[in-house]
Amino acid sequence: MVKPNLRTKSIGTRVSDDEYAQLERAAHKSAKTLGKWCRDVMLASANCQPAKLNGTGGETYAIMAELVALRAILLNVFFKQANRESLTAEEMQRLIDRVDSDKLRKARERLEQVSVSNAS
């Protein structure tokens, strides 16, 4: 028989009235209770996974990461072309590698910016 995963531990923190209101809005947008939303965000962070920001799931996060990468690649290529410079295969691969290594962080930042501006 499988033993159920009981939640027996508690974590508490103090927040200001404004911070509490922001957390409530985020939980409400995700259609979750405040406790469930906080637990999900904390566990996602602990597991190095993207948190679901205001209902933004992993699919949205992945799409944003790819869009960020594509934008960076296109801007770099267009800049080279505008300056009448060519791009070698090696340069293109280095550009792709650099963009891929940074796209997840940039996607998270962009989604958090949207989340913060929507909360205001």
N, C-alpha and C positions, 0 to 999 in steps of 0.2 A: 504494500500500500504506500502511495506517495504522500509524504508529509506536506501539508500546505505551508506556503511561505508566509508566515505570520509577521506582521509589522509590529514589533514590540519596542522599538527605539524611537526617540523623538529628538528633533533638532529645532532649536528656537533662535530667533534673532530679533533685534529691535530695529525698527524702521521709523522714519518720520511719517506724518500724516500724508504728505505728498507722495512719498515712496510707496506707502501702503495703497494709495489710490491708483498709482501706476500699476502695481502688481495685480490689483483687483481687475483693472481694465484688461490687462494682458490675459488673465485667467478667463475673464468673461468672453473675450474674443476667441479664445480657444475652446469655449463651451465646456470648461472644466471648473471644478471648485478650486479655490485658491490653494488649498493644501495639495491637491493632485497636481496642479500646474507647477507649483514650486518643486515638488518631488520629481516630476518628469524633467524639469530643467536642470536640477542639481545632478540627477543620475546621468543625464546626457553629458553634462560637463565632466563628471567624474570618469565617464567611459570614453572621453574624447570624441564624442559624437555631436553632430550639430543639434542644438536645442531647437525644438519646434517653437519658433518665435511667432506669437500671436496666430497660431494655427498653421504656420509655415512648416510643412513637413520636409522630409529628406528629399523628395522629388523636386520641390521648389529650390531647395538648397543646391542640388546637383545641377539643375538647369541654370541657376544664377552663376555657379562656378564656371560652367562652360561658356556662358555669355561673357563673363569677365575675361576669360582667356581669349576668346575669339576677338573681342574688342581690342585687347592689348596687341594681339598679333596683327590685326588689320591696321591699326594706327601705326605700328612700326613699319609695316610694309608700305603703306601709303606715304609715310614720311620719306622713306628711302626713294620711292618712285618720284615724289615731288622734287627731290634734290637730284634727280637723274642719276641715281646710284643703283647698282644691281645688288641683288642679295644671293649669296652663294648657298648651296645646299647645306654646308656646315653652319653658316650663320643662321639659316632658317631653323635648323635643328636645335641650336643653342637657344634661340628665341623661344621655340616651343617648350624646351625643357625648363627654361627660366619661368615662363608664364605658368606652366603646369605646376611648378613647385609653389607658386604663390596664389593660385586661383582660389583655393579653399578659404584662406584667411581673408582675402579681399571680398569674396562672396559673403562671408559671415559679417564683415564690416558693413557692407552695403545693406544687407537685410536688417541689421541692427539699426542703421540710420533710418530706414523706413519705419521700423518699429517705434523708434523714439519720436520721430516726427508725427506719426499717427497717434501717439499717446498724448501729444501736446494739445 
